[in-house]
């Protein structure tokens, strides 16, 4: 009987935790909705320019026609990754400044869940950019007859997109723990994010890198961004030219857990909230 009572108390506690986390997420999303329209406009502009240029202009300079779809579909992950900048800036400005987050940490919920809620909100934010990029990017490719549905798997695409957004959400937590102050955020982006993105399948596939240097190709397998790009391409283009879809999905999940665990642990230490 006592065991049943303990289990009931635990269930009630986790139910209250879940309600608190949902309320935290809802509060942040209410604020975010006021900026959604501007974010959509910015994403549409960058998507049209990037995909349009790579699809219709660059082939005139000698690039293969397949490069447009490659960049256009990879832009879905790219838009999410580069929109982290603003999210991380807000997080760092709070942690290194007013530390309003300390109020949330004082709530009667496990402190880790406060950061999980923050990661979920970040995932929702980048999801808007990612979905808009997908809509307009694929639309531009279809209008020009540059996109074939032969290899496109809607199920895999949607599944991978969801976990891509979640990964980016937790990666923002890790990035927030690595940036010492706002003056250093540009340095971190230039020295870490941009190289990881550039060498992580955004400009060329893993097979292309392997044909150039097997050593660099195997070394790049430690790059989490590689699995984002290869996975989204494997779900939409010829999968024979990319890493296995399910491997990419599995690795992305592992990196999500790793980034979340490390980021939350570092931030709790930095805030003296262990």
N, C-alpha and C positions, 0 to 999 in steps of 0.2 A: 504493500500500500504506500509506504514511504517513497519507494522508487517511482511510483506513478505520480505522486505529488511533486517530486523533484522534476520529473519530465514535464509535467504540466506547467510548473513555474518557469522552466527554461523556455518552453514554447511561448508562453506569454511574454517573457522578456524579449525574445527574438522578434516577436510580433510587434512589440513597442519599438524595438530598434528599427525594424523595417519601415514603420510608419514615420519615424523621425527622419530617416534617410530620404524617404519619398518627399517629405515636406521640405527638406533642404534642397533637393533637386528641383522641386516645383518653384521654390522661391528664386533660385538662380535663373531658371528658364523664363520666369515672368519678366525679369529684368532683360534677359537676352532678346526677347521677342521684339523689343523696341529697335533693335539693331539688325534684325533679320533682313529687311528690305535692302538696306545699303550693302549688306554682305552679299546678297544675291546679285545685285547690280555689278559689284566689283568682280564677282566670280564669272558672270556672263561675259564681261569685257575681256578678262584675261583668257578665258576658254576660247572665245571666238578668235582672238588674235593668235593664240598659240596653235590651236588645232588647224585653223584656217591657213596660217602661214606654212606649217609643216606639211599640210596635205596638198596644197595647191601651188605654192610658190617654190618651196625647196626642191621639188622634183625637176623644176626648170634649171636648177643648178647641178643636177646630176644625182640627187639622192633617189633611192628606189621608192616606188609608189607605196610599198608596204610600210615605209617609215612613218607616214601620216597616221595610219591606224595605231601603230605601235606607240607613238607619242601621245596620240589623242586618248587612248584608253589608259595609258600610264598616268595621264594628267589627273585622273580621278584620285589616285593615291597622292600625287604631287600636290594637288590643291589642299588636301587634308594636312599634309606634312607642313606646308608653308604657312597655313593658317594657324599653326601652333604658336607662331611668333607673338601674336596679340594675346593669346590665352596665357602663355607663359609670362609675358610682361605683366599682366594683371596679377597673376599668382605671386610673382617675385616682388612686385611693388607692395603687396600686402604683407608677405612674410618678412621682408626686410624693412618694412615701414611700420604702418599702424598696427599690424598683426590682429586684424579683426577676426581672423580665423581662430584665434584663441577662445573667442566666445563660443564658437561652434564646438571646439574641443572640450569645453566645459559642460556640454550637454550630457545627459545620462545615457550615452551610447558609447560603445568601444571607439576609441580615437581613430582606429584604422578605417572605420566606416565613414568618418567625416571626409577623409581623403578619397575613399571610393566614390562617395557622392560627387565630389569635385571632378573626378575622372569621368563619371557618367555624364555630367553636364558638358564637359569638354568634348566627349564623344558625340553628344547631340549637336553641338555647335559645328564640328567639322563634318558631321553627316549632312548638314544643309549644303555646305560647299561641295561635298563629294557627289551628292545626288544631282545638284544643279550642273556640275561639270559633266556628269554622265549623260544627262538629258541633252545638253547642248553639244557636247563633244561627239556623241554618237549620232546626233541629228545632223551635224555638219558632214560627217563621214557618209551617212546614208544619202543625203541630198546629192553629193558629188559622186555617188556610186563607188565609194572607196571602202565600203564595209560590207562584208558577207556574213550572213547568219548561219553559214555552214557549220562553224565550230562554236557558235555562241550558245552557251548554256545558261539560261535565265536562273535556274536553281542555284548553280554554282556561283554565278555572279552575285546574286542577292546574299547568299550565305557568306561569301568571302567579304562582301562589302560591310556587312554587319560587324564581323570580327575585325576588319580593318579599322573601322571607326572606334571600336573598343580599344584596340591596340594604341591608336594615337591618343585616346583619352588618358590612358595610364602612362604613356610615354611623356605626356606633358607634366605629370607628377615628378617623374625622374628628372626631366629637364629643369623643373623648378628647384629641385634640390642641388643641381649642379651649377646654377648661375648664382654667383656670390652677391651681385648687385646689378642694378639696371645698366650701369655703365659697361658691364662685361657681357651683356646678352648678345651684342653684335659680334663680339669676339668668339663666343661659344658657337654661334650660328655659322660663322665663317670657317672656323677650324674643325667643327664636328658635324653639324647638320648638313651643310652643303657638300662636303666630301662623301659622307655616307649616302646622300641622295644621288650625287653624280655617278658614283661607282656602284650604286645599288640597283642597277637595272633600269634606270630612268632614260639613259641615252643609248643603251645597247643591252642585248639579252645576255644571260649567263653563258650560253653556247658561244656567242661571239667573243666574249672575254676569254673563254676556254681555248678557242682557236688561236687567240693571240698569245696567251700565257696560261697554261694549266695551273701554275703556282698561284698566280693572282686570282684565278677563278676559284680555286679551293679556299684561298684566304678570304675571299668575299663571302663565303658561306657563313662567316661569323657576323655579317652585316644584316641586321634585322630588316632594313629597308629593301633588301634584295627579294625577300619572300613576299613583300607587299606587291612589288612590281611584277615578279614572275607569276604570282598567283592570279592577279587580275588579268594578266595576259593569257595565262593557261585556260582561264574560264571563258575567254572571249575570242581568242585567235587560235591558230593551229597549235594544239598542246604539244606536238612533237618538237617544237622549237623552244620549249621552255621547261623549267623544272616541273616535276610532278605536282599537280594541283593539291592533292591531299597532303603531301609533304610540306608544301608551303603553308597550308592552313594549320597544320600541326605545329610547325616551327613558330608561326605567328602567335599561336596560343601560348606556347612556352615563353616567348619573349614578352608577351603581355603580362604573364604572371611574374616573370623575373623583374621587369621594369617596375611593375606596381609594388612588389615586395621591397625592392631596393629603394625606390623613390619614397615610399611611405616611411620606411625605417630611417632614412637620412633626414627627412623633414621633421620627424618627431624628435630626433636628437638635436637638430638645429633650433627647434622651438623649446627645447628642454622639457619635452612632454613625452617621457618614456614610460 
